[in-house]
Amino acid sequence: MDIIYSDKRIVVAVKPSGVISTDEPGGMPELLRQHLQTDCIRTVHRLDAQVSGLMVFARSAKAASLLSQQIREGRFHKEYLAVVHGTPPPSGILCDLLGRDRIRRLTYVAQAPGKDIQEAKLSYDVLDYCEGYSLVRIGLITGRTHQIRVQFASRGWPLVGDRKYGIGGEDSPIALWSWRLHFIHPESGESLAFSLLPPDQAPWNHFSHFPASVDNQN
């Protein structure tokens, strides 16, 4: 386990690709409990199994409740980096209505409001372009299942390596990385921010203009 920060109430760790974020056999909570030799690790937000990067976990029921409240109230901020096919405009806000096909386990863009249709919204900035690909920084405003992947793919900018919504046959992990978390510590009330750039490997290493990791990782 790659632990970025840990205290008696929270732990910030890097979730590897292929590991689920929820409390199931082989999931991050189980692995963290083994690594830290503790009884209580609770998931408060999720990453798709194929997606890697920073996550924060609660180390008590109260901490989990307070962090979950921040998420509901929009005070828990998550930023991602992604490599997409194509060249989106330099910046923008993407708004869609998303539905979920639970049988096929697919999220889709709905054309009209309806039962179980939810608004999805994110902001993005293009950091770099390279030979038909773009490095984008994404701020989630809502948190829907597969939101980033579907919103970009529906506009003709699928994520590199996305076998579900993207271009088939790519021999690459999905290029989506949870790079920054900003939230309030559930006990101290301190504002905390943690950032970590993706690994120096394809497709990330085709780009040179990454955001600066200047957050204080105590």
PyMOL CGO cylinders between C-alpha atoms (Angstrom):
from pymol import cmd
from pymol.cgo import CYLINDER

trace = [
    CYLINDER, 0.00, 0.00, 0.00, 1.23, 3.45, -0.94, 0.3, 1, 1, 1, 1, 1, 1,
    CYLINDER, 1.23, 3.45, -0.94, 0.18, 5.57, 2.06, 0.3, 1, 1, 1, 1, 1, 1,
    CYLINDER, 0.18, 5.57, 2.06, 0.37, 9.33, 1.53, 0.3, 1, 1, 1, 1, 1, 1,
    CYLINDER, 0.37, 9.33, 1.53, -0.93, 10.40, 4.95, 0.3, 1, 1, 1, 1, 1, 1,
    CYLINDER, -0.93, 10.40, 4.95, -2.35, 8.69, 8.01, 0.3, 1, 1, 1, 1, 1, 1,
    CYLINDER, -2.35, 8.69, 8.01, -3.57, 9.67, 11.46, 0.3, 1, 1, 1, 1, 1, 1,
    CYLINDER, -3.57, 9.67, 11.46, -6.09, 8.23, 13.93, 0.3, 1, 1, 1, 1, 1, 1,
    CYLINDER, -6.09, 8.23, 13.93, -9.10, 9.47, 11.93, 0.3, 1, 1, 1, 1, 1, 1,
    CYLINDER, -9.10, 9.47, 11.93, -8.19, 9.28, 8.21, 0.3, 1, 1, 1, 1, 1, 1,
    CYLINDER, -8.19, 9.28, 8.21, -5.80, 7.65, 5.79, 0.3, 1, 1, 1, 1, 1, 1,
    CYLINDER, -5.80, 7.65, 5.79, -4.96, 8.93, 2.30, 0.3, 1, 1, 1, 1, 1, 1,
    CYLINDER, -4.96, 8.93, 2.30, -3.66, 6.22, 0.00, 0.3, 1, 1, 1, 1, 1, 1,
    CYLINDER, -3.66, 6.22, 0.00, -3.08, 5.46, -3.67, 0.3, 1, 1, 1, 1, 1, 1,
    CYLINDER, -3.08, 5.46, -3.67, -5.60, 3.00, -5.07, 0.3, 1, 1, 1, 1, 1, 1,
    CYLINDER, -5.60, 3.00, -5.07, -3.99, 0.78, -7.72, 0.3, 1, 1, 1, 1, 1, 1,
    CYLINDER, -3.99, 0.78, -7.72, -5.76, -0.12, -10.94, 0.3, 1, 1, 1, 1, 1, 1,
    CYLINDER, -5.76, -0.12, -10.94, -7.73, -3.34, -10.66, 0.3, 1, 1, 1, 1, 1, 1,
    CYLINDER, -7.73, -3.34, -10.66, -8.50, -2.95, -6.95, 0.3, 1, 1, 1, 1, 1, 1,
    CYLINDER, -8.50, -2.95, -6.95, -12.05, -2.09, -5.94, 0.3, 1, 1, 1, 1, 1, 1,
    CYLINDER, -12.05, -2.09, -5.94, -12.59, 0.86, -3.61, 0.3, 1, 1, 1, 1, 1, 1,
    CYLINDER, -12.59, 0.86, -3.61, -15.48, -0.62, -1.61, 0.3, 1, 1, 1, 1, 1, 1,
    CYLINDER, -15.48, -0.62, -1.61, -15.40, -2.95, 1.38, 0.3, 1, 1, 1, 1, 1, 1,
    CYLINDER, -15.40, -2.95, 1.38, -15.40, -6.31, -0.37, 0.3, 1, 1, 1, 1, 1, 1,
    CYLINDER, -15.40, -6.31, -0.37, -12.83, -9.12, -0.42, 0.3, 1, 1, 1, 1, 1, 1,
    CYLINDER, -12.83, -9.12, -0.42, -9.62, -7.76, -1.92, 0.3, 1, 1, 1, 1, 1, 1,
    CYLINDER, -9.62, -7.76, -1.92, -10.88, -4.19, -1.79, 0.3, 1, 1, 1, 1, 1, 1,
    CYLINDER, -10.88, -4.19, -1.79, -9.00, -1.17, -0.49, 0.3, 1, 1, 1, 1, 1, 1,
    CYLINDER, -9.00, -1.17, -0.49, -10.56, -1.19, 3.01, 0.3, 1, 1, 1, 1, 1, 1,
    CYLINDER, -10.56, -1.19, 3.01, -9.52, -4.81, 3.56, 0.3, 1, 1, 1, 1, 1, 1,
    CYLINDER, -9.52, -4.81, 3.56, -6.01, -4.17, 2.24, 0.3, 1, 1, 1, 1, 1, 1,
    CYLINDER, -6.01, -4.17, 2.24, -5.61, -1.06, 4.39, 0.3, 1, 1, 1, 1, 1, 1,
    CYLINDER, -5.61, -1.06, 4.39, -6.82, -2.84, 7.51, 0.3, 1, 1, 1, 1, 1, 1,
    CYLINDER, -6.82, -2.84, 7.51, -4.18, -5.50, 6.92, 0.3, 1, 1, 1, 1, 1, 1,
    CYLINDER, -4.18, -5.50, 6.92, -1.45, -2.98, 6.14, 0.3, 1, 1, 1, 1, 1, 1,
    CYLINDER, -1.45, -2.98, 6.14, -2.19, -0.67, 9.08, 0.3, 1, 1, 1, 1, 1, 1,
    CYLINDER, -2.19, -0.67, 9.08, -3.25, -3.46, 11.45, 0.3, 1, 1, 1, 1, 1, 1,
    CYLINDER, -3.25, -3.46, 11.45, -6.44, -1.67, 12.35, 0.3, 1, 1, 1, 1, 1, 1,
    CYLINDER, -6.44, -1.67, 12.35, -10.07, -2.79, 12.63, 0.3, 1, 1, 1, 1, 1, 1,
    CYLINDER, -10.07, -2.79, 12.63, -11.83, 0.22, 11.14, 0.3, 1, 1, 1, 1, 1, 1,
    CYLINDER, -11.83, 0.22, 11.14, -11.38, 1.47, 7.59, 0.3, 1, 1, 1, 1, 1, 1,
    CYLINDER, -11.38, 1.47, 7.59, -14.44, 2.91, 5.84, 0.3, 1, 1, 1, 1, 1, 1,
    CYLINDER, -14.44, 2.91, 5.84, -14.94, 4.01, 2.24, 0.3, 1, 1, 1, 1, 1, 1,
    CYLINDER, -14.94, 4.01, 2.24, -16.40, 7.52, 1.87, 0.3, 1, 1, 1, 1, 1, 1,
    CYLINDER, -16.40, 7.52, 1.87, -15.98, 8.02, -1.90, 0.3, 1, 1, 1, 1, 1, 1,
    CYLINDER, -15.98, 8.02, -1.90, -15.32, 5.70, -4.81, 0.3, 1, 1, 1, 1, 1, 1,
    CYLINDER, -15.32, 5.70, -4.81, -13.11, 5.15, -7.82, 0.3, 1, 1, 1, 1, 1, 1,
    CYLINDER, -13.11, 5.15, -7.82, -13.90, 2.74, -10.63, 0.3, 1, 1, 1, 1, 1, 1,
    CYLINDER, -13.90, 2.74, -10.63, -11.92, -0.47, -10.28, 0.3, 1, 1, 1, 1, 1, 1,
    CYLINDER, -11.92, -0.47, -10.28, -9.78, 0.33, -13.34, 0.3, 1, 1, 1, 1, 1, 1,
    CYLINDER, -9.78, 0.33, -13.34, -9.01, 3.88, -12.18, 0.3, 1, 1, 1, 1, 1, 1,
    CYLINDER, -9.01, 3.88, -12.18, -6.00, 4.72, -10.01, 0.3, 1, 1, 1, 1, 1, 1,
    CYLINDER, -6.00, 4.72, -10.01, -5.00, 7.58, -7.76, 0.3, 1, 1, 1, 1, 1, 1,
    CYLINDER, -5.00, 7.58, -7.76, -5.65, 9.25, -4.44, 0.3, 1, 1, 1, 1, 1, 1,
    CYLINDER, -5.65, 9.25, -4.44, -8.44, 8.22, -2.09, 0.3, 1, 1, 1, 1, 1, 1,
    CYLINDER, -8.44, 8.22, -2.09, -9.21, 9.13, 1.52, 0.3, 1, 1, 1, 1, 1, 1,
    CYLINDER, -9.21, 9.13, 1.52, -10.64, 6.56, 3.90, 0.3, 1, 1, 1, 1, 1, 1,
    CYLINDER, -10.64, 6.56, 3.90, -12.14, 7.10, 7.35, 0.3, 1, 1, 1, 1, 1, 1,
    CYLINDER, -12.14, 7.10, 7.35, -10.75, 5.36, 10.41, 0.3, 1, 1, 1, 1, 1, 1,
    CYLINDER, -10.75, 5.36, 10.41, -13.88, 5.75, 12.55, 0.3, 1, 1, 1, 1, 1, 1,
    CYLINDER, -13.88, 5.75, 12.55, -17.64, 5.80, 12.04, 0.3, 1, 1, 1, 1, 1, 1,
    CYLINDER, -17.64, 5.80, 12.04, -17.82, 9.46, 13.04, 0.3, 1, 1, 1, 1, 1, 1,
    CYLINDER, -17.82, 9.46, 13.04, -15.07, 10.45, 10.62, 0.3, 1, 1, 1, 1, 1, 1,
    CYLINDER, -15.07, 10.45, 10.62, -16.87, 8.57, 7.83, 0.3, 1, 1, 1, 1, 1, 1,
    CYLINDER, -16.87, 8.57, 7.83, -20.11, 10.39, 8.63, 0.3, 1, 1, 1, 1, 1, 1,
    CYLINDER, -20.11, 10.39, 8.63, -18.48, 13.83, 8.64, 0.3, 1, 1, 1, 1, 1, 1,
    CYLINDER, -18.48, 13.83, 8.64, -16.59, 13.21, 5.40, 0.3, 1, 1, 1, 1, 1, 1,
    CYLINDER, -16.59, 13.21, 5.40, -19.74, 11.88, 3.73, 0.3, 1, 1, 1, 1, 1, 1,
    CYLINDER, -19.74, 11.88, 3.73, -21.57, 15.02, 4.84, 0.3, 1, 1, 1, 1, 1, 1,
    CYLINDER, -21.57, 15.02, 4.84, -18.89, 17.17, 3.17, 0.3, 1, 1, 1, 1, 1, 1,
    CYLINDER, -18.89, 17.17, 3.17, -19.40, 15.22, -0.05, 0.3, 1, 1, 1, 1, 1, 1,
    CYLINDER, -19.40, 15.22, -0.05, -23.18, 15.71, 0.06, 0.3, 1, 1, 1, 1, 1, 1,
    CYLINDER, -23.18, 15.71, 0.06, -22.75, 19.43, 0.71, 0.3, 1, 1, 1, 1, 1, 1,
    CYLINDER, -22.75, 19.43, 0.71, -20.18, 19.95, -2.05, 0.3, 1, 1, 1, 1, 1, 1,
    CYLINDER, -20.18, 19.95, -2.05, -17.34, 20.78, 0.34, 0.3, 1, 1, 1, 1, 1, 1,
    CYLINDER, -17.34, 20.78, 0.34, -15.20, 17.76, -0.58, 0.3, 1, 1, 1, 1, 1, 1,
    CYLINDER, -15.20, 17.76, -0.58, -13.35, 18.55, -3.80, 0.3, 1, 1, 1, 1, 1, 1,
    CYLINDER, -13.35, 18.55, -3.80, -11.91, 15.96, -6.19, 0.3, 1, 1, 1, 1, 1, 1,
    CYLINDER, -11.91, 15.96, -6.19, -9.78, 16.67, -9.25, 0.3, 1, 1, 1, 1, 1, 1,
    CYLINDER, -9.78, 16.67, -9.25, -8.68, 14.19, -11.90, 0.3, 1, 1, 1, 1, 1, 1,
    CYLINDER, -8.68, 14.19, -11.90, -6.22, 14.04, -14.75, 0.3, 1, 1, 1, 1, 1, 1,
    CYLINDER, -6.22, 14.04, -14.75, -7.12, 12.22, -17.95, 0.3, 1, 1, 1, 1, 1, 1,
    CYLINDER, -7.12, 12.22, -17.95, -5.72, 11.63, -21.42, 0.3, 1, 1, 1, 1, 1, 1,
    CYLINDER, -5.72, 11.63, -21.42, -8.42, 11.76, -24.08, 0.3, 1, 1, 1, 1, 1, 1,
    CYLINDER, -8.42, 11.76, -24.08, -8.55, 11.20, -27.81, 0.3, 1, 1, 1, 1, 1, 1,
    CYLINDER, -8.55, 11.20, -27.81, -9.04, 14.36, -29.84, 0.3, 1, 1, 1, 1, 1, 1,
    CYLINDER, -9.04, 14.36, -29.84, -8.66, 18.03, -29.07, 0.3, 1, 1, 1, 1, 1, 1,
    CYLINDER, -8.66, 18.03, -29.07, -11.39, 19.48, -26.86, 0.3, 1, 1, 1, 1, 1, 1,
    CYLINDER, -11.39, 19.48, -26.86, -11.64, 23.29, -26.57, 0.3, 1, 1, 1, 1, 1, 1,
    CYLINDER, -11.64, 23.29, -26.57, -9.13, 24.70, -24.05, 0.3, 1, 1, 1, 1, 1, 1,
    CYLINDER, -9.13, 24.70, -24.05, -11.66, 24.74, -21.20, 0.3, 1, 1, 1, 1, 1, 1,
    CYLINDER, -11.66, 24.74, -21.20, -15.30, 24.21, -20.55, 0.3, 1, 1, 1, 1, 1, 1,
    CYLINDER, -15.30, 24.21, -20.55, -18.14, 22.93, -18.39, 0.3, 1, 1, 1, 1, 1, 1,
    CYLINDER, -18.14, 22.93, -18.39, -19.87, 19.71, -19.44, 0.3, 1, 1, 1, 1, 1, 1,
    CYLINDER, -19.87, 19.71, -19.44, -23.50, 19.25, -18.43, 0.3, 1, 1, 1, 1, 1, 1,
    CYLINDER, -23.50, 19.25, -18.43, -25.56, 16.17, -19.23, 0.3, 1, 1, 1, 1, 1, 1,
    CYLINDER, -25.56, 16.17, -19.23, -28.44, 14.06, -18.01, 0.3, 1, 1, 1, 1, 1, 1,
    CYLINDER, -28.44, 14.06, -18.01, -27.15, 10.59, -17.25, 0.3, 1, 1, 1, 1, 1, 1,
    CYLINDER, -27.15, 10.59, -17.25, -29.02, 7.33, -16.93, 0.3, 1, 1, 1, 1, 1, 1,
    CYLINDER, -29.02, 7.33, -16.93, -27.82, 3.93, -15.83, 0.3, 1, 1, 1, 1, 1, 1,
    CYLINDER, -27.82, 3.93, -15.83, -28.50, 0.62, -17.56, 0.3, 1, 1, 1, 1, 1, 1,
    CYLINDER, -28.50, 0.62, -17.56, -28.16, -1.70, -14.59, 0.3, 1, 1, 1, 1, 1, 1,
    CYLINDER, -28.16, -1.70, -14.59, -28.44, -4.88, -16.64, 0.3, 1, 1, 1, 1, 1, 1,
    CYLINDER, -28.44, -4.88, -16.64, -25.61, -3.96, -19.02, 0.3, 1, 1, 1, 1, 1, 1,
    CYLINDER, -25.61, -3.96, -19.02, -23.85, -1.92, -16.30, 0.3, 1, 1, 1, 1, 1, 1,
    CYLINDER, -23.85, -1.92, -16.30, -23.48, 1.07, -18.59, 0.3, 1, 1, 1, 1, 1, 1,
    CYLINDER, -23.48, 1.07, -18.59, -24.06, 4.76, -18.05, 0.3, 1, 1, 1, 1, 1, 1,
    CYLINDER, -24.06, 4.76, -18.05, -25.56, 6.72, -20.93, 0.3, 1, 1, 1, 1, 1, 1,
    CYLINDER, -25.56, 6.72, -20.93, -26.50, 10.29, -21.86, 0.3, 1, 1, 1, 1, 1, 1,
    CYLINDER, -26.50, 10.29, -21.86, -30.27, 10.70, -21.66, 0.3, 1, 1, 1, 1, 1, 1,
    CYLINDER, -30.27, 10.70, -21.66, -32.12, 13.07, -23.96, 0.3, 1, 1, 1, 1, 1, 1,
    CYLINDER, -32.12, 13.07, -23.96, -34.81, 14.10, -21.47, 0.3, 1, 1, 1, 1, 1, 1,
    CYLINDER, -34.81, 14.10, -21.47, -35.47, 14.03, -17.71, 0.3, 1, 1, 1, 1, 1, 1,
    CYLINDER, -35.47, 14.03, -17.71, -37.05, 10.89, -16.35, 0.3, 1, 1, 1, 1, 1, 1,
    CYLINDER, -37.05, 10.89, -16.35, -37.02, 8.31, -13.63, 0.3, 1, 1, 1, 1, 1, 1,
    CYLINDER, -37.02, 8.31, -13.63, -33.52, 7.66, -12.30, 0.3, 1, 1, 1, 1, 1, 1,
    CYLINDER, -33.52, 7.66, -12.30, -32.05, 10.28, -14.67, 0.3, 1, 1, 1, 1, 1, 1,
    CYLINDER, -32.05, 10.28, -14.67, -29.54, 12.51, -12.88, 0.3, 1, 1, 1, 1, 1, 1,
    CYLINDER, -29.54, 12.51, -12.88, -27.80, 15.73, -13.81, 0.3, 1, 1, 1, 1, 1, 1,
    CYLINDER, -27.80, 15.73, -13.81, -24.04, 15.40, -14.29, 0.3, 1, 1, 1, 1, 1, 1,
    CYLINDER, -24.04, 15.40, -14.29, -21.68, 18.35, -14.35, 0.3, 1, 1, 1, 1, 1, 1,
    CYLINDER, -21.68, 18.35, -14.35, -17.92, 18.82, -14.48, 0.3, 1, 1, 1, 1, 1, 1,
    CYLINDER, -17.92, 18.82, -14.48, -15.39, 21.47, -15.43, 0.3, 1, 1, 1, 1, 1, 1,
    CYLINDER, -15.39, 21.47, -15.43, -12.17, 20.88, -17.31, 0.3, 1, 1, 1, 1, 1, 1,
    CYLINDER, -12.17, 20.88, -17.31, -9.04, 22.58, -18.60, 0.3, 1, 1, 1, 1, 1, 1,
    CYLINDER, -9.04, 22.58, -18.60, -6.77, 21.22, -21.31, 0.3, 1, 1, 1, 1, 1, 1,
    CYLINDER, -6.77, 21.22, -21.31, -3.18, 21.27, -20.03, 0.3, 1, 1, 1, 1, 1, 1,
    CYLINDER, -3.18, 21.27, -20.03, -1.40, 19.94, -23.10, 0.3, 1, 1, 1, 1, 1, 1,
    CYLINDER, -1.40, 19.94, -23.10, -1.94, 18.57, -26.60, 0.3, 1, 1, 1, 1, 1, 1,
    CYLINDER, -1.94, 18.57, -26.60, 0.17, 15.87, -28.26, 0.3, 1, 1, 1, 1, 1, 1,
    CYLINDER, 0.17, 15.87, -28.26, -0.38, 14.21, -31.64, 0.3, 1, 1, 1, 1, 1, 1,
    CYLINDER, -0.38, 14.21, -31.64, -4.17, 14.00, -31.49, 0.3, 1, 1, 1, 1, 1, 1,
    CYLINDER, -4.17, 14.00, -31.49, -4.39, 13.43, -27.74, 0.3, 1, 1, 1, 1, 1, 1,
    CYLINDER, -4.39, 13.43, -27.74, -5.11, 15.86, -24.92, 0.3, 1, 1, 1, 1, 1, 1,
    CYLINDER, -5.11, 15.86, -24.92, -4.14, 15.98, -21.26, 0.3, 1, 1, 1, 1, 1, 1,
    CYLINDER, -4.14, 15.98, -21.26, -7.05, 17.41, -19.28, 0.3, 1, 1, 1, 1, 1, 1,
    CYLINDER, -7.05, 17.41, -19.28, -7.57, 18.41, -15.66, 0.3, 1, 1, 1, 1, 1, 1,
    CYLINDER, -7.57, 18.41, -15.66, -11.11, 17.75, -14.45, 0.3, 1, 1, 1, 1, 1, 1,
    CYLINDER, -11.11, 17.75, -14.45, -13.05, 19.09, -11.49, 0.3, 1, 1, 1, 1, 1, 1,
    CYLINDER, -13.05, 19.09, -11.49, -16.08, 17.05, -10.55, 0.3, 1, 1, 1, 1, 1, 1,
    CYLINDER, -16.08, 17.05, -10.55, -19.15, 19.10, -9.64, 0.3, 1, 1, 1, 1, 1, 1,
    CYLINDER, -19.15, 19.10, -9.64, -21.37, 16.02, -9.33, 0.3, 1, 1, 1, 1, 1, 1,
    CYLINDER, -21.37, 16.02, -9.33, -20.29, 12.45, -8.77, 0.3, 1, 1, 1, 1, 1, 1,
    CYLINDER, -20.29, 12.45, -8.77, -22.15, 10.00, -11.01, 0.3, 1, 1, 1, 1, 1, 1,
    CYLINDER, -22.15, 10.00, -11.01, -21.12, 6.47, -11.95, 0.3, 1, 1, 1, 1, 1, 1,
    CYLINDER, -21.12, 6.47, -11.95, -18.65, 6.58, -14.88, 0.3, 1, 1, 1, 1, 1, 1,
    CYLINDER, -18.65, 6.58, -14.88, -19.44, 10.30, -15.26, 0.3, 1, 1, 1, 1, 1, 1,
    CYLINDER, -19.44, 10.30, -15.26, -16.09, 11.49, -16.60, 0.3, 1, 1, 1, 1, 1, 1,
    CYLINDER, -16.09, 11.49, -16.60, -15.77, 8.59, -19.00, 0.3, 1, 1, 1, 1, 1, 1,
    CYLINDER, -15.77, 8.59, -19.00, -19.26, 9.00, -20.46, 0.3, 1, 1, 1, 1, 1, 1,
    CYLINDER, -19.26, 9.00, -20.46, -19.30, 12.79, -20.68, 0.3, 1, 1, 1, 1, 1, 1,
    CYLINDER, -19.30, 12.79, -20.68, -16.05, 12.93, -22.64, 0.3, 1, 1, 1, 1, 1, 1,
    CYLINDER, -16.05, 12.93, -22.64, -16.80, 9.88, -24.80, 0.3, 1, 1, 1, 1, 1, 1,
    CYLINDER, -16.80, 9.88, -24.80, -20.23, 11.24, -25.77, 0.3, 1, 1, 1, 1, 1, 1,
    CYLINDER, -20.23, 11.24, -25.77, -18.52, 14.29, -27.29, 0.3, 1, 1, 1, 1, 1, 1,
    CYLINDER, -18.52, 14.29, -27.29, -16.04, 12.27, -29.32, 0.3, 1, 1, 1, 1, 1, 1,
    CYLINDER, -16.04, 12.27, -29.32, -13.19, 12.51, -26.80, 0.3, 1, 1, 1, 1, 1, 1,
    CYLINDER, -13.19, 12.51, -26.80, -13.05, 9.05, -25.20, 0.3, 1, 1, 1, 1, 1, 1,
    CYLINDER, -13.05, 9.05, -25.20, -10.42, 8.36, -22.58, 0.3, 1, 1, 1, 1, 1, 1,
    CYLINDER, -10.42, 8.36, -22.58, -7.35, 6.46, -23.72, 0.3, 1, 1, 1, 1, 1, 1,
    CYLINDER, -7.35, 6.46, -23.72, -7.60, 2.84, -22.61, 0.3, 1, 1, 1, 1, 1, 1,
    CYLINDER, -7.60, 2.84, -22.61, -11.33, 2.96, -21.78, 0.3, 1, 1, 1, 1, 1, 1,
    CYLINDER, -11.33, 2.96, -21.78, -12.55, -0.41, -23.06, 0.3, 1, 1, 1, 1, 1, 1,
    CYLINDER, -12.55, -0.41, -23.06, -16.15, 0.19, -21.99, 0.3, 1, 1, 1, 1, 1, 1,
    CYLINDER, -16.15, 0.19, -21.99, -16.85, 3.61, -23.50, 0.3, 1, 1, 1, 1, 1, 1,
    CYLINDER, -16.85, 3.61, -23.50, -13.81, 4.24, -25.66, 0.3, 1, 1, 1, 1, 1, 1,
    CYLINDER, -13.81, 4.24, -25.66, -11.95, 2.82, -28.62, 0.3, 1, 1, 1, 1, 1, 1,
    CYLINDER, -11.95, 2.82, -28.62, -11.53, -0.94, -28.61, 0.3, 1, 1, 1, 1, 1, 1,
    CYLINDER, -11.53, -0.94, -28.61, -8.20, -2.67, -29.01, 0.3, 1, 1, 1, 1, 1, 1,
    CYLINDER, -8.20, -2.67, -29.01, -6.06, -0.19, -27.06, 0.3, 1, 1, 1, 1, 1, 1,
    CYLINDER, -6.06, -0.19, -27.06, -3.31, -1.88, -25.09, 0.3, 1, 1, 1, 1, 1, 1,
    CYLINDER, -3.31, -1.88, -25.09, -3.24, 0.66, -22.28, 0.3, 1, 1, 1, 1, 1, 1,
    CYLINDER, -3.24, 0.66, -22.28, -4.71, 1.05, -18.80, 0.3, 1, 1, 1, 1, 1, 1,
    CYLINDER, -4.71, 1.05, -18.80, -7.47, 3.63, -18.63, 0.3, 1, 1, 1, 1, 1, 1,
    CYLINDER, -7.47, 3.63, -18.63, -5.85, 7.07, -18.53, 0.3, 1, 1, 1, 1, 1, 1,
    CYLINDER, -5.85, 7.07, -18.53, -7.81, 8.50, -15.60, 0.3, 1, 1, 1, 1, 1, 1,
    CYLINDER, -7.81, 8.50, -15.60, -6.02, 9.44, -12.39, 0.3, 1, 1, 1, 1, 1, 1,
    CYLINDER, -6.02, 9.44, -12.39, -7.39, 10.89, -9.14, 0.3, 1, 1, 1, 1, 1, 1,
    CYLINDER, -7.39, 10.89, -9.14, -4.70, 13.51, -8.66, 0.3, 1, 1, 1, 1, 1, 1,
    CYLINDER, -4.70, 13.51, -8.66, -6.00, 15.93, -5.98, 0.3, 1, 1, 1, 1, 1, 1,
    CYLINDER, -6.00, 15.93, -5.98, -8.27, 15.83, -2.91, 0.3, 1, 1, 1, 1, 1, 1,
    CYLINDER, -8.27, 15.83, -2.91, -9.28, 18.84, -0.83, 0.3, 1, 1, 1, 1, 1, 1,
    CYLINDER, -9.28, 18.84, -0.83, -11.44, 18.44, 2.28, 0.3, 1, 1, 1, 1, 1, 1,
    CYLINDER, -11.44, 18.44, 2.28, -11.80, 19.36, 5.95, 0.3, 1, 1, 1, 1, 1, 1,
    CYLINDER, -11.80, 19.36, 5.95, -10.27, 17.07, 8.53, 0.3, 1, 1, 1, 1, 1, 1,
    CYLINDER, -10.27, 17.07, 8.53, -13.19, 15.43, 10.35, 0.3, 1, 1, 1, 1, 1, 1,
    CYLINDER, -13.19, 15.43, 10.35, -11.69, 15.96, 13.80, 0.3, 1, 1, 1, 1, 1, 1,
    CYLINDER, -11.69, 15.96, 13.80, -9.38, 18.98, 13.72, 0.3, 1, 1, 1, 1, 1, 1,
    CYLINDER, -9.38, 18.98, 13.72, -11.36, 21.06, 11.22, 0.3, 1, 1, 1, 1, 1, 1,
    CYLINDER, -11.36, 21.06, 11.22, -8.14, 21.78, 9.32, 0.3, 1, 1, 1, 1, 1, 1,
    CYLINDER, -8.14, 21.78, 9.32, -8.33, 22.30, 5.57, 0.3, 1, 1, 1, 1, 1, 1,
    CYLINDER, -8.33, 22.30, 5.57, -6.30, 19.54, 3.94, 0.3, 1, 1, 1, 1, 1, 1,
    CYLINDER, -6.30, 19.54, 3.94, -5.21, 19.13, 0.33, 0.3, 1, 1, 1, 1, 1, 1,
    CYLINDER, -5.21, 19.13, 0.33, -3.26, 16.23, -1.14, 0.3, 1, 1, 1, 1, 1, 1,
    CYLINDER, -3.26, 16.23, -1.14, -2.00, 15.91, -4.69, 0.3, 1, 1, 1, 1, 1, 1,
    CYLINDER, -2.00, 15.91, -4.69, -0.02, 13.30, -6.59, 0.3, 1, 1, 1, 1, 1, 1,
    CYLINDER, -0.02, 13.30, -6.59, 0.84, 13.19, -10.29, 0.3, 1, 1, 1, 1, 1, 1,
    CYLINDER, 0.84, 13.19, -10.29, 0.36, 9.98, -12.30, 0.3, 1, 1, 1, 1, 1, 1,
    CYLINDER, 0.36, 9.98, -12.30, 3.29, 7.61, -12.88, 0.3, 1, 1, 1, 1, 1, 1,
    CYLINDER, 3.29, 7.61, -12.88, 5.90, 8.39, -15.50, 0.3, 1, 1, 1, 1, 1, 1,
    CYLINDER, 5.90, 8.39, -15.50, 4.62, 5.91, -18.05, 0.3, 1, 1, 1, 1, 1, 1,
    CYLINDER, 4.62, 5.91, -18.05, 2.48, 5.84, -21.20, 0.3, 1, 1, 1, 1, 1, 1,
    CYLINDER, 2.48, 5.84, -21.20, 0.31, 7.68, -22.00, 0.3, 1, 1, 1, 1, 1, 1,
    CYLINDER, 0.31, 7.68, -22.00, 1.15, 10.23, -19.28, 0.3, 1, 1, 1, 1, 1, 1,
    CYLINDER, 1.15, 10.23, -19.28, 4.80, 10.55, -20.28, 0.3, 1, 1, 1, 1, 1, 1,
    CYLINDER, 4.80, 10.55, -20.28, 3.86, 11.91, -23.70, 0.3, 1, 1, 1, 1, 1, 1,
    CYLINDER, 3.86, 11.91, -23.70, 3.01, 15.22, -22.03, 0.3, 1, 1, 1, 1, 1, 1,
    CYLINDER, 3.01, 15.22, -22.03, 5.12, 17.83, -20.28, 0.3, 1, 1, 1, 1, 1, 1,
    CYLINDER, 5.12, 17.83, -20.28, 2.63, 20.38, -18.90, 0.3, 1, 1, 1, 1, 1, 1,
    CYLINDER, 2.63, 20.38, -18.90, 1.33, 18.98, -15.63, 0.3, 1, 1, 1, 1, 1, 1,
    CYLINDER, 1.33, 18.98, -15.63, -0.05, 20.99, -12.70, 0.3, 1, 1, 1, 1, 1, 1,
    CYLINDER, -0.05, 20.99, -12.70, 2.34, 21.67, -9.85, 0.3, 1, 1, 1, 1, 1, 1,
    CYLINDER, 2.34, 21.67, -9.85, 1.97, 19.41, -6.81, 0.3, 1, 1, 1, 1, 1, 1,
    CYLINDER, 1.97, 19.41, -6.81, 2.29, 22.07, -4.15, 0.3, 1, 1, 1, 1, 1, 1,
    CYLINDER, 2.29, 22.07, -4.15, -0.17, 20.83, -1.54, 0.3, 1, 1, 1, 1, 1, 1,
    CYLINDER, -0.17, 20.83, -1.54, 0.99, 20.25, 1.99, 0.3, 1, 1, 1, 1, 1, 1,
    CYLINDER, 0.99, 20.25, 1.99, 1.05, 16.49, 2.59, 0.3, 1, 1, 1, 1, 1, 1,
    CYLINDER, 1.05, 16.49, 2.59, 1.70, 16.66, 6.32, 0.3, 1, 1, 1, 1, 1, 1,
]
cmd.load_cgo(trace, "trace")
